[in-house]
Protein backbone atom coordinates (compact mmCIF):
# COMPACT_ATOMS: atom_id res chain seq x y z
CA UNK A 1 0.00 0.00 0.00
CA UNK A 2 1.39 3.39 -1.01
CA UNK A 3 0.19 5.02 2.20
CA UNK A 4 2.08 2.53 4.33
CA UNK A 5 5.27 2.84 2.29
CA UNK A 6 5.01 6.61 2.55
CA UNK A 7 4.58 6.47 6.32
CA UNK A 8 7.33 3.93 6.73
CA UNK A 9 9.67 6.31 4.98
CA UNK A 10 8.46 9.47 6.68
CA UNK A 11 8.29 8.02 10.10
CA UNK A 12 10.87 5.91 9.37
CA UNK A 13 -15.49 28.18 -42.69
CA UNK A 14 -17.75 31.17 -42.98
CA UNK A 15 -19.10 33.07 -46.06
CA UNK A 16 -16.62 35.60 -47.52
CA UNK A 17 -18.83 38.63 -46.91
CA UNK A 18 -19.12 37.83 -43.20
CA UNK A 19 -15.38 37.27 -42.96
CA UNK A 20 -14.68 40.72 -44.41
CA UNK A 21 -17.07 42.36 -41.91
CA UNK A 22 -15.43 40.46 -39.07
CA UNK A 23 -11.91 41.51 -39.97
CA UNK A 24 -12.87 45.12 -40.37
CA UNK A 25 -14.63 45.18 -37.02
CA UNK A 26 -11.54 43.84 -35.26
CA UNK A 27 -8.96 45.76 -37.26
CA UNK A 28 -8.38 48.59 -34.81
CA UNK A 29 -5.18 50.14 -33.52
CA UNK A 30 -3.26 48.07 -30.97
CA UNK A 31 0.07 49.89 -31.07
CA UNK A 32 0.22 50.42 -27.29
CA UNK A 33 -0.23 46.74 -26.39
CA UNK A 34 2.83 44.72 -25.46
CA UNK A 35 2.54 41.13 -26.60
CA UNK A 36 3.56 38.34 -24.27
CA UNK A 37 4.37 35.36 -26.42
CA UNK A 38 5.51 32.05 -24.96
CA UNK A 39 5.89 28.54 -26.35
CA UNK A 40 3.57 25.86 -25.03
CA UNK A 41 6.55 23.83 -23.83
CA UNK A 42 7.32 26.60 -21.34
CA UNK A 43 4.07 25.91 -19.49
CA UNK A 44 4.20 22.91 -17.16
CA UNK A 45 0.40 22.75 -17.23
CA UNK A 46 0.12 22.79 -21.02
CA UNK A 47 -2.06 20.45 -23.06
CA UNK A 48 -0.82 19.07 -26.35
CA UNK A 49 -3.05 17.10 -28.73
CA UNK A 50 -2.88 16.04 -32.34
CA UNK A 51 -5.06 17.74 -34.92
CA UNK A 52 -7.11 14.55 -35.18
CA UNK A 53 -7.72 14.53 -31.42
CA UNK A 54 -8.88 18.16 -31.46
CA UNK A 55 -11.25 17.44 -34.36
CA UNK A 56 -12.86 14.61 -32.39
CA UNK A 57 -13.22 16.68 -29.21
CA UNK A 58 -14.46 19.98 -30.62
CA UNK A 59 -17.52 20.93 -32.62
CA UNK A 60 -16.96 22.13 -36.17
CA UNK A 61 -17.33 25.77 -35.12
CA UNK A 62 -15.08 25.36 -32.10
CA UNK A 63 -12.40 23.71 -34.21
CA UNK A 64 -12.60 26.52 -36.78
CA UNK A 65 -12.17 29.22 -34.16
CA UNK A 66 -9.87 27.58 -31.63
CA UNK A 67 -7.55 25.59 -33.88
CA UNK A 68 -7.75 27.42 -37.22
CA UNK A 69 -7.74 30.98 -35.82
CA UNK A 70 -11.17 31.60 -37.27
CA UNK A 71 -13.69 34.25 -36.23
CA UNK A 72 -17.39 33.67 -35.68
CA UNK A 73 -19.91 36.00 -37.33
CA UNK A 74 -20.51 39.24 -35.45
CA UNK A 75 -23.55 39.29 -33.13
CA UNK A 76 -24.00 35.52 -33.50
CA UNK A 77 -22.24 34.18 -30.41
CA UNK A 78 -24.31 32.56 -27.66
CA UNK A 79 -22.40 34.37 -24.91
CA UNK A 80 -22.57 37.86 -26.39
CA UNK A 81 -25.53 38.96 -24.26
CA UNK A 82 -24.88 36.68 -21.30
CA UNK A 83 -25.14 38.55 -17.98
CA UNK A 84 -25.13 35.65 -15.52
CA UNK A 85 -22.59 35.48 -12.73
CA UNK A 86 -19.90 32.91 -13.29
CA UNK A 87 -16.61 32.07 -14.96
CA UNK A 88 -15.65 31.98 -18.62
CA UNK A 89 -13.31 29.10 -19.43
CA UNK A 90 -11.43 27.99 -22.53
CA UNK A 91 -13.83 25.86 -24.56
CA UNK A 92 -11.06 23.39 -25.40
CA UNK A 93 -9.31 22.75 -22.10
CA UNK A 94 -11.34 24.40 -19.32
CA UNK A 95 -8.66 26.92 -18.39
CA UNK A 96 -10.34 29.73 -16.40
CA UNK A 97 -9.90 33.00 -18.34
CA UNK A 98 -12.47 35.64 -17.29
CA UNK A 99 -15.11 36.26 -14.64
CA UNK A 100 -18.52 37.90 -15.09
CA UNK A 101 -17.37 41.18 -13.49
CA UNK A 102 -14.71 41.56 -16.21
CA UNK A 103 -17.31 41.45 -19.01
CA UNK A 104 -18.81 44.61 -20.50
CA UNK A 105 -21.02 45.58 -23.44
CA UNK A 106 -18.78 46.93 -26.19
CA UNK A 107 -21.35 46.77 -29.04
CA UNK A 108 -18.63 45.29 -31.27
CA UNK A 109 -20.46 42.00 -31.88
CA UNK A 110 -18.37 39.72 -29.67
CA UNK A 111 -18.12 39.13 -25.91
CA UNK A 112 -15.73 41.72 -24.46
CA UNK A 113 -13.72 41.80 -21.25
CA UNK A 114 -11.56 44.54 -19.74
CA UNK A 115 -9.06 42.19 -18.07
CA UNK A 116 -8.19 38.54 -17.59
CA UNK A 117 -7.86 36.30 -14.54
CA UNK A 118 -4.36 36.70 -13.14
CA UNK A 119 -1.75 33.99 -13.42
CA UNK A 120 -0.72 33.88 -17.06
CA UNK A 121 -3.95 32.30 -18.29
CA UNK A 122 -3.71 34.06 -21.65
CA UNK A 123 -0.77 34.71 -23.98
CA UNK A 124 -0.69 37.29 -26.77
CA UNK A 125 1.04 37.33 -30.13
CA UNK A 126 1.47 39.86 -32.89
CA UNK A 127 -0.94 39.08 -35.74
CA UNK A 128 -0.15 40.60 -39.13
CA UNK A 129 -2.63 38.53 -41.15
CA UNK A 130 -5.16 39.99 -43.58
CA UNK A 131 -3.13 43.16 -44.04
CA UNK A 132 -3.66 44.35 -40.46
CA UNK A 133 -1.50 44.62 -37.38
CA UNK A 134 -3.36 43.19 -34.41
CA UNK A 135 -2.70 41.38 -31.14
CA UNK A 136 -4.02 37.82 -31.08
CA UNK A 137 -4.84 36.21 -27.72
CA UNK A 138 -4.56 32.49 -27.04
CA UNK A 139 -5.19 30.16 -24.14
CA UNK A 140 -1.85 29.60 -22.39
CA UNK A 141 -2.78 26.03 -21.52
CA UNK A 142 -3.78 24.60 -24.91
CA UNK A 143 -2.87 27.33 -27.41
CA UNK A 144 -6.46 27.72 -28.53
CA UNK A 145 -7.27 30.93 -30.45
CA UNK A 146 -9.58 33.16 -28.43
CA UNK A 147 -9.77 36.44 -30.33
CA UNK A 148 -7.89 39.75 -30.24
CA UNK A 149 -6.86 42.37 -27.72
CA UNK A 150 -7.36 46.11 -28.24
CA UNK A 151 -6.49 49.22 -26.25
CA UNK A 152 -9.85 50.97 -26.68
CA UNK A 153 -11.61 49.64 -23.61
CA UNK A 154 -13.90 52.01 -21.67
CA UNK A 155 -12.81 51.04 -18.15
CA UNK A 156 -9.74 51.98 -16.13
CA UNK A 157 -7.71 49.15 -17.73
CA UNK A 158 -8.16 50.64 -21.20
CA UNK A 159 -8.23 47.10 -22.61
CA UNK A 160 -10.82 45.22 -24.65
CA UNK A 161 -10.43 41.48 -24.94
CA UNK A 162 -12.58 40.72 -27.99
CA UNK A 163 -13.36 37.00 -27.67
CA UNK A 164 -15.29 34.49 -29.75
CA UNK A 165 -18.17 32.79 -27.95
CA UNK A 166 -17.19 29.54 -29.69
CA UNK A 167 -13.82 29.61 -27.90
CA UNK A 168 -15.43 29.88 -24.48
CA UNK A 169 -17.33 27.71 -22.03
CA UNK A 170 -19.40 29.49 -19.39
CA UNK A 171 -19.96 27.98 -15.95
CA UNK A 172 -22.57 29.79 -13.88
CA UNK A 173 -22.14 30.60 -10.21
CA UNK A 174 -24.95 28.17 -9.35
CA UNK A 175 -23.22 25.38 -11.27
CA UNK A 176 -19.93 26.15 -9.55
CA UNK A 177 -21.50 25.98 -6.10
CA UNK A 178 -23.04 22.63 -7.00
CA UNK A 179 -19.70 21.35 -8.31
CA UNK A 180 -17.86 22.48 -5.19
CA UNK A 181 -20.33 20.74 -2.91
CA UNK A 182 -19.83 17.53 -4.86
CA UNK A 183 -16.06 17.65 -4.34
CA UNK A 184 -16.12 18.34 -0.60
CA UNK A 185 -15.84 15.69 2.07
CA UNK A 186 -15.71 15.79 5.87
CA UNK A 187 -13.85 13.64 8.37
CA UNK A 188 -13.59 13.92 12.17
CA UNK A 189 -10.34 12.90 13.86
CA UNK A 190 -9.01 12.79 17.38
CA UNK A 191 -5.25 12.73 17.86
CA UNK A 192 -4.68 14.21 21.29
CA UNK A 193 -4.91 17.92 21.96
CA UNK A 194 -7.01 19.45 19.21
CA UNK A 195 -4.87 22.59 19.17
CA UNK A 196 -2.01 20.51 17.73
CA UNK A 197 -4.03 18.63 15.13
CA UNK A 198 -5.88 21.73 13.98
CA UNK A 199 -2.65 23.69 13.42
CA UNK A 200 -1.25 20.97 11.16
CA UNK A 201 -4.31 20.46 8.95
CA UNK A 202 -4.73 24.22 8.51
CA UNK A 203 -1.52 24.07 6.46
CA UNK A 204 -2.44 21.18 4.14
CA UNK A 205 -3.34 22.14 0.58
CA UNK A 206 -6.88 21.09 -0.23
CA UNK A 207 -8.20 21.52 3.30
CA UNK A 208 -11.04 24.06 3.26
CA UNK A 209 -11.88 24.32 6.95
CA UNK A 210 -10.71 22.89 10.26
CA UNK A 211 -12.70 23.26 13.47
CA UNK A 212 -11.81 22.11 16.97
CA UNK A 213 -14.47 20.45 19.08
CA UNK A 214 -15.70 17.32 20.78
CA UNK A 215 -17.24 14.05 19.66
CA UNK A 216 -17.87 10.51 20.83
CA UNK A 217 -19.48 11.19 24.18
CA UNK A 218 -22.98 11.23 25.65
CA UNK A 219 -23.14 14.80 27.02
CA UNK A 220 -24.77 17.40 24.81
CA UNK A 221 -22.94 20.68 24.16
CA UNK A 222 -20.07 19.95 26.54
CA UNK A 223 -17.71 22.68 27.67
CA UNK A 224 -13.94 22.39 27.43
CA UNK A 225 -13.71 22.19 31.20
CA UNK A 226 -16.25 19.34 31.31
CA UNK A 227 -14.41 17.36 28.66
CA UNK A 228 -11.14 17.85 30.54
CA UNK A 229 -12.57 15.88 33.47
CA UNK A 230 -12.60 12.78 31.29
CA UNK A 231 -16.14 11.99 32.41
CA UNK A 232 -18.13 13.09 29.33
CA UNK A 233 -16.95 10.32 27.03
CA UNK A 234 -16.01 12.93 24.44
CA UNK A 235 -12.66 13.15 22.71
CA UNK A 236 -10.98 16.33 21.62
CA UNK A 237 -11.32 16.24 17.83
CA UNK A 238 -10.94 18.30 14.70
CA UNK A 239 -13.58 18.34 12.00
CA UNK A 240 -11.92 18.67 8.61
CA UNK A 241 -13.66 19.76 5.40
CA UNK A 242 -11.49 19.05 2.38
CA UNK A 243 -11.64 19.27 -1.40
CA UNK A 244 -11.08 15.76 -2.71
CA UNK A 245 -9.89 17.12 -6.05
CA UNK A 246 -6.90 18.70 -4.29
CA UNK A 247 -6.24 16.23 -1.52
CA UNK A 248 -7.65 12.83 -0.61
CA UNK A 249 -8.80 10.74 2.30
CA UNK A 250 -5.59 8.74 1.96
CA UNK A 251 -3.52 11.89 2.40
CA UNK A 252 -5.65 13.03 5.33
CA UNK A 253 -4.85 9.71 7.01
CA UNK A 254 -1.15 9.97 6.09
CA UNK A 255 -0.95 13.25 7.95
CA UNK A 256 -2.95 11.86 10.88
CA UNK A 257 -0.66 8.88 11.44
CA UNK A 258 2.45 11.00 10.96
CA UNK A 259 1.87 13.83 13.42
CA UNK A 260 0.57 11.91 16.45
CA UNK A 261 1.37 8.66 18.20
CA UNK A 262 -1.45 6.16 17.52
CA UNK A 263 0.05 3.53 19.84
CA UNK A 264 -0.48 5.20 23.21
CA UNK A 265 -3.85 4.48 24.80
CA UNK A 266 -5.71 7.59 25.96
CA UNK A 267 -2.53 9.63 25.90
CA UNK A 268 -0.43 11.95 23.76
CA UNK A 269 2.77 12.86 25.54
CA UNK A 270 1.93 14.48 28.85
CA UNK A 271 -1.75 14.85 27.90
CA UNK A 272 -3.51 11.88 29.49
CA UNK A 273 -7.17 10.86 29.62
CA UNK A 274 -9.84 9.38 27.38
CA UNK A 275 -10.39 12.85 25.90
CA UNK A 276 -6.96 12.53 24.28
CA UNK A 277 -7.57 9.13 22.68
CA UNK A 278 -6.62 8.40 19.10
CA UNK A 279 -9.85 8.00 17.15
CA UNK A 280 -11.32 8.20 13.64
CA UNK A 281 -15.04 8.96 13.44
CA UNK A 282 -16.20 7.72 10.04
CA UNK A 283 -19.25 9.04 8.17
CA UNK A 284 -19.58 6.37 5.51
CA UNK A 285 -18.40 2.92 4.54
CA UNK A 286 -15.51 4.23 2.44
CA UNK A 287 -14.04 6.14 5.37
CA UNK A 288 -14.47 3.11 7.65
CA UNK A 289 -12.83 0.67 5.22
CA UNK A 290 -9.90 2.97 4.47
CA UNK A 291 -9.30 3.67 8.15
CA UNK A 292 -9.31 -0.01 9.10
CA UNK A 293 -7.21 -0.92 6.08
CA UNK A 294 -4.43 1.54 6.80
CA UNK A 295 -4.31 0.54 10.45
CA UNK A 296 -4.04 -3.14 9.51
CA UNK A 297 -1.27 -2.42 7.02
CA UNK A 298 0.67 -0.23 9.42
CA UNK A 299 0.54 -2.94 12.05
CA UNK A 300 1.49 -5.64 9.55
CA UNK A 301 4.47 -3.65 8.32
CA UNK A 302 5.46 -2.83 11.91
CA UNK A 303 5.80 0.85 11.13
CA UNK A 304 5.51 1.50 14.86
CA UNK A 305 7.19 -0.48 17.60
CA UNK A 306 3.89 -0.99 19.39
CA UNK A 307 0.48 -1.89 18.02
CA UNK A 308 -1.89 0.89 16.93
CA UNK A 309 -4.74 1.53 19.37
CA UNK A 310 -6.64 4.08 17.23
CA UNK A 311 -10.39 3.58 17.51
CA UNK A 312 -12.54 3.51 14.37
CA UNK A 313 -16.04 4.58 15.39
CA UNK A 314 -19.19 5.75 13.61
CA UNK A 315 -19.71 9.52 13.67
CA UNK A 316 -22.75 10.76 15.51
CA UNK A 317 -22.40 14.40 16.58
CA UNK A 318 -19.78 17.12 16.56
CA UNK A 319 -19.85 19.88 19.15
CA UNK A 320 -17.87 23.00 18.34
CA UNK A 321 -15.47 24.12 21.06
CA UNK A 322 -15.50 27.66 22.41
CA UNK A 323 -14.28 30.33 19.99
CA UNK A 324 -11.05 31.05 21.86
CA UNK A 325 -10.08 27.41 21.16
CA UNK A 326 -10.39 27.89 17.39
CA UNK A 327 -7.18 28.59 15.46
CA UNK A 328 -5.46 28.46 18.83
CA UNK A 329 -1.88 28.05 17.69
CA UNK A 330 -2.04 30.94 15.22
CA UNK A 331 -3.38 33.22 17.95
CA UNK A 332 -1.08 32.06 20.75
CA UNK A 333 2.30 31.26 19.19
CA UNK A 334 4.29 32.76 22.06
CA UNK A 335 2.72 30.57 24.74
CA UNK A 336 4.87 27.81 26.19
CA UNK A 337 2.58 24.94 25.13
CA UNK A 338 2.55 26.21 21.55
CA UNK A 339 6.34 26.48 21.44
CA UNK A 340 7.17 23.20 23.16
CA UNK A 341 4.36 20.90 21.98
CA UNK A 342 2.66 22.25 18.87
CA UNK A 343 5.65 23.78 17.07
CA UNK A 344 7.62 20.47 16.86
CA UNK A 345 4.58 18.76 15.31
CA UNK A 346 4.28 21.55 12.75
CA UNK A 347 7.96 21.35 11.91
CA UNK A 348 7.68 17.60 11.38
CA UNK A 349 4.64 18.07 9.17
CA UNK A 350 6.37 20.80 7.13
CA UNK A 351 9.38 18.55 6.58
CA UNK A 352 7.45 15.44 5.56
CA UNK A 353 4.70 17.19 3.55
CA UNK A 354 6.72 20.11 2.18
CA UNK A 355 5.31 19.78 -1.33
CA UNK A 356 1.74 19.74 -0.01
CA UNK A 357 1.75 22.96 2.00
CA UNK A 358 -0.71 25.70 1.11
CA UNK A 359 0.95 28.36 -0.98
HUGIGI-V800408 format. One record per pair of residues at least 24 apart in sequence whose ideal C-beta (glycine too) atoms are under 6 Angstrom apart, sorted by sequence separation. I is the first residue (numbers start at 0). J is the second residue. If there is no record, write none. Layout:
I&J, I&J
//
This chain:
96&120, 123&148, 65&91, 94&120, 211&237, 187&214, 209&237, 210&238, 61&90, 209&239, 79&110, 78&110, 208&240, 277&309, 278&310, 279&311, 280&312, 282&314, 207&240, 74&108, 280&314, 73&108, 206&241, 207&242, 205&241, 205&242, 113&152, 200&239, 235&274, 197&237, 205&245, 234&274, 113&154, 196&237, 205&246, 248&289, 252&293, 262&303, 114&156, 193&235, 234&276, 113&156, 229&272, 262&305, 94&138, 193&237, 229&273, 234&278, 264&308, 113&158, 189&234, 229&274, 262&307, 46&92, 94&140, 261&307, 189&236, 92&140, 111&159, 112&160, 226&274, 261&309, 21&70, 24&73, 89&138, 92&141, 187&236, 188&237, 91&141, 111&161, 187&238, 21&73, 91&143, 109&161, 110&162, 186&239, 89&143, 105&159, 110&164, 17&72, 185&240, 183&240, 184&241, 184&243, 199&258, 182&242, 182&243, 182&244, 186&251, 214&280, 188&255, 191&259, 190&259, 68&144, 90&166, 191&267, 90&167, 65&143, 90&168, 192&270, 65&144, 191&270, 238&317, 87&167, 88&168, 87&169, 24&108, 85&169, 86&170, 191&275, 37&122, 85&170, 78&164, 85&171, 258&344, 35&122, 77&164, 85&172, 190&277, 35&123, 36&124, 76&164, 83&171, 84&172, 34&123, 78&167, 189&278, 34&124, 258&348, 34&125, 78&169, 188&279, 71&163, 187&280, 46&140, 71&165, 257&351, 45&140, 46&141, 44&140, 42&139, 223&320, 220&318, 223&321, 64&163, 34&134, 64&165, 65&166, 32&134, 64&166, 39&142, 214&317, 29&133, 61&165, 26&131, 29&134, 60&165, 212&317, 213&318, 212&318, 22&129, 212&319, 212&320, 210&319, 211&320, 211&324, 211&325, 32&148, 32&150, 31&150, 29&149, 29&150, 25&147, 27&149, 187&314, 187&317, 198&328, 194&327, 194&328, 25&161, 198&341, 195&341, 198&345, 195&344, 199&348, 204&355, 204&357, 202&356, 202&357, 2&249, 5&253, 9&257, 6&256, 2&253, 2&293, 3&296, 3&297, 7&302, 0&296, 6&302, 3&300, 9&351
//
